[in-house]
Amino acid sequence: MDAAGFIDRWHRVILLLGGALAVASIVSLWRPGLSDDYSLRTLAGSSSEQFGTLEQFIDKFAGVELAIIVVRSDDALSRDSQQCLAQIVADAQALPAVDSAAAISQAPVLFRKMIAESDIVRGLLVSEDGKAASVVLQMRDDSDVRDMPRSETVAALKNSLARARQDFPGHEMVLTGPYVLSYEMTHLVWDDLITFGLWGALAATLVLVLSLGSLKLACYPLLVGVASVALALGASVAMGVNTALNLPMLVLLSAVLTIANCVHLAVGHDETRGNAQATLRRLLRPCVGVVGTTVVGFAALAVSPLQPVRSFSLLMILALSAGLVLSLAGACASLSHRTTIPLLRWPIYRLLRATLIAVHSKPVFVVVIFAALGLWGVALTSQLEFNLKFLDNFRPTDEIRTNYEFVQRTLTPMQSIELLIDRRDGGPALTPRAVQAMSTLAEEFAGQGPITRAVSVVDFMTFAGWKLPDTQTAVDQRVALIESTMSAVLGDNPLAAFVNRESGTLRMGFFANEGPTAREKIALGDAIQQRAQELFGDAYEVRVTGLYHFYAHVARDLLRDQAVSLLASVVGVFVTMSLVLKSWRLAILGMAPPLFAGASCVGLMALLHVPFNTVTSMMLAIALGIAVDDTIHYLWRYRQCRARGHSVARAVTATHLTIGQACTLSRIVIAAGFAVMGFSRFLPIAYFGGVISVVMGVALSANLVLLPALLLLVDRYSRRAEATA
């Protein structure tokens, strides 16, 4: 028994098993639900050296999970403002997720003004103009606070600010910080996914009804698509994988690619007059080839050092594999003895006839036009706008963006480049040389480029105009003086944020604004590290870390991963087509439509000024993967026609008027599903949806015009070569 016969015989068992697993997966999404872990390791965990250094920084000093509340009024040191800050601090300290809180209101009243004007606090807890003050909350890791998830903590902080606004009118307040942003950004994406996912499903349903002529038939691809998504998400729950920001791509791609296969099976079923086994035998190989090419591209991401990327790769492979099996089994159950009656049949038939006439009459002109457009798209690559600015992911009026910009304008930036400084011989790191080196670094880099200021233990040692100590004894005495005088304000160990007593490690931070590219951020961090190593000398080891530097490495790694995935997709497409079609010559011709789709994608991004970032960079590989779907089906049918003895011209005509219908319908369904995402508040997804929906039309034209023109031209020149020989 061949594979088609096996699936036909056992399709009910396969569907029952798949349905049961899908239902169980949906139940698991309700309880225990998708992971609610928004920690740095979950969202950006990596096996890289940079992440290891960042973890050491977090272990030795304060973590990077901060929540920041800014209160602005006419005078940040006024009685009302200080009472407002004190109330917010008290509410925050009652939350189990809050490890510590820092605010100017905690300083003694007699010394509050002097402390607010010092370099230690100015720009951090009190703004330069004295009108805004902040509450900086050091948050615990989500894994340490199981009884109160981050969603409840953020909600509690927002409720605290709502009460403060009522109790202290005239005060402007915002809540932001990495701890809050990671939660709000993820849920913004999830909310948009639910909203626009439903609209996309309705649009796809409408197109499927018009395409297949029956609501019952339209339910077949929709149910299979939903089942494949549910199984992938259920697997993420079972394996404890956090989908986080990858969720929209996982849902969209797995559903869209599965539905496209179902449409091909539904339309192809008419030609076999309801014979399920005949349909599967005819379309099994190209359907497997389509999924295989896409799986190769995602499998290439498994080598990424980023854990979320590897998880996304695994879940996409599971979703596509499950969707393939269910689409084949579902075709046996849903399409037998049913004939599709597309309401769009005649418009599509006229379109196919028109393109066929153009292809047969002027194949050279068609190829030249497509070649010129493709080269133009490649040439526009130089005009791509590489933009990794965090704020540009949101629309200008979005609350996440406005709150972040408010803090950037009012206080010191939230992200920083951090130095970890250790003595190689294990001795005390805080020496006169170390103090002088940090002072020099602050003078050289503060105000340079995006860096606004530097902070270190030197700020404490020069408090109130003190001079830098120049002997070890003077350093030790200064430390003792700081600890005795500032413990009432900053706690028992006021230097804990800059000196780790157990390991002897020193910390120095450089706060920086957003703006530079990832490469420029990395170069800046490396320059600071190199200069610091020169100043400290060989007796010290200086390492660079911090969110500003780490996220630049993450962005660079993601772009590299996309390049690897794109290359693997191109190779995978060619190899898979060669195996499916059993002809490397046809595979070479088949590379033209997906490559043209990729070039068009780049050209559209450049023309529409779509920023090229870690999300939109995926569009190239995805455009390639989706475009090759129709190419494989088209060439497979063409190969079958040629095997029956048809001439090239007759084979192209027969293929065009049969498989062309399924190609057109599947592209319309995919474009409708993606186009709705263009309204998302998360701009990378909006760009993704808008560009991909247009690229689907471009890919369709390449498969229905460029590909048959190439087949006819190659045949024409082959016959001429044979005649002259």
HUZI-V443792 format. One record per backbone hydrogen bond with DSSP energy under -1.0 kcal/mol. CO is the residue of the C=O (numbers start at 1). NH is the residue of the N-H. Records with the same first field share a line. If there is no record, write none. Layout:
CO=NH ; NH
This chain:
2=6
3=7
4=8
5=9
6=10
10=14
11=15
12=16
13=17
14=18
15=19
16=20
17=21
18=22
19=23
20=24
21=25
22=26
23=27
24=28
25=29
27=31
28=33
39=43
40=44
41=45
45=307
48=52
49=53
50=54
51=55
52=56
53=57
54=58
55=59
56=60
57=61
64=66
65=139
66=179
67=137
68=176
69=135
70=174
71=133
72=172
75=78
78=82
79=83
80=84
81=85
82=86
83=87
84=88
85=89
86=90
87=91
88=92
89=93
92=95
95=98
97=140
100=138
102=136
103=106
104=107
111=115
112=116
113=117
115=118
118=122
121=124 ; 125 ; 126
123=412
125=134
126=123
127=130
130=76
131=73
132=127
133=71
135=69
136=102
137=67
138=99 ; 100
141=144
142=145
149=153
150=154
151=155
152=156
153=157
154=158
155=159
156=160
157=161
158=162
159=163
160=164
161=165
162=166
163=167
164=168
168=171
172=72
174=70
176=68
177=181
178=182
180=184
181=185
182=186
183=187
184=188
185=189
186=190
187=191
188=192
189=193
190=194
191=195
192=196
193=197
194=198
195=199
196=200
197=201
198=202
199=203
200=204
201=205
202=206
203=207
204=208
205=209
206=210
207=211
208=212
209=213
210=343 ; 344
212=341
214=218
215=219
218=222
219=223
220=224
221=225
222=226
223=227
224=228
225=229
226=230
227=231
228=232
229=233
230=234
231=235
232=236
233=237
234=238
235=239
236=241
243=246
244=247
246=250
247=251
248=252
249=253
250=254
251=255
252=256
253=257
254=258
255=259
256=260
257=261
258=262
259=263
260=264
261=265
262=266
263=267
264=268
265=269
269=274
270=273
275=279
276=280
277=281
278=282
279=283
280=284
283=287
284=288
285=289
286=290
287=291
288=292
289=293
290=294
291=295
292=296
293=297
294=298
295=299
296=300
298=301
299=302
300=303
301=304
305=47
306=310
307=311
308=312
309=313
310=314
311=315
312=316
313=317
314=318
315=319
316=320
317=321
318=322
319=323
320=324
321=325
322=326
323=327
324=328
325=329
326=330
327=331
328=332
329=333
330=334
331=335
335=338
342=345
344=348
345=349
346=350
347=351
348=352
349=353
350=354
351=355
352=356
353=357
354=358
355=359
356=360
357=361
358=362
362=366
363=367
364=368
365=369
366=370
367=371
368=372
369=373
370=374
371=375
372=376
373=377
374=378
375=379
376=380
378=381
379=382
380=383
381=384
385=612
390=393
391=394
393=683
395=398
398=402
399=403
400=404
401=405
402=406
403=407
404=408
405=409
406=410
407=411
415=512
416=548
417=510
418=545
419=508
420=543
421=506
422=541
423=426
429=431
431=435
432=436
433=437
434=438
435=439
436=440
437=441
438=442
439=443
440=444
441=445
442=446
445=448
448=451
450=513
453=511
455=509
456=459
457=461
458=462
460=463
462=465
463=466
471=475
472=476
473=477
474=478
475=479
476=480
477=481
478=482
479=483
480=484
481=485
482=486
486=490
487=491
493=496
495=498 ; 499
498=507
500=504
505=500
506=421
508=419
509=455
510=417
511=452 ; 453
517=521
518=522
519=523
520=524
521=525
522=526
523=527
524=528
525=529
526=530
527=531
528=532
529=533
530=534
531=535
532=536
533=537
537=540
539=424
541=422
543=420
545=418
546=550
547=551
549=553
550=554
551=555
552=556
553=557
554=558
555=559
556=560
557=561
558=562
559=563
560=564
561=565
562=566
563=567
564=568
565=569
566=570
567=571
568=572
569=573
570=574
571=575
572=576
573=577
574=578
575=579
576=580
577=581
583=587
584=588
585=589
586=590
589=592
591=595
592=596
593=597
594=598
595=599
596=600
597=601
598=602
599=603
600=604
601=605
602=606
603=607
604=608
605=610
612=387
613=617
615=618
616=619
618=622
619=623
620=624
621=625
622=626
623=627
624=628
627=631
628=632
629=633
630=634
631=635
632=636
633=637
634=638
635=639
636=640
637=641
638=642
639=643
640=644
641=646
642=645
647=651
648=652
649=653
650=654
651=655
652=656
653=657
655=659 ; 660
659=663
660=664
661=665
662=666
663=667
664=668
665=669
666=670
667=671
668=672
669=673
670=674
671=675
672=676
674=677
675=678
676=679
677=680
682=685 ; 686
683=687
684=688
685=689
686=690
687=691
688=692
689=693
690=694
691=695
692=696
694=698
695=699
696=700
697=701
698=702
699=703
700=704
701=705
702=707
705=709
706=710
707=711
708=712
709=713
710=714
711=715
712=716
713=717
714=718
715=719
716=720
717=721
718=722
719=723
720=724
721=725
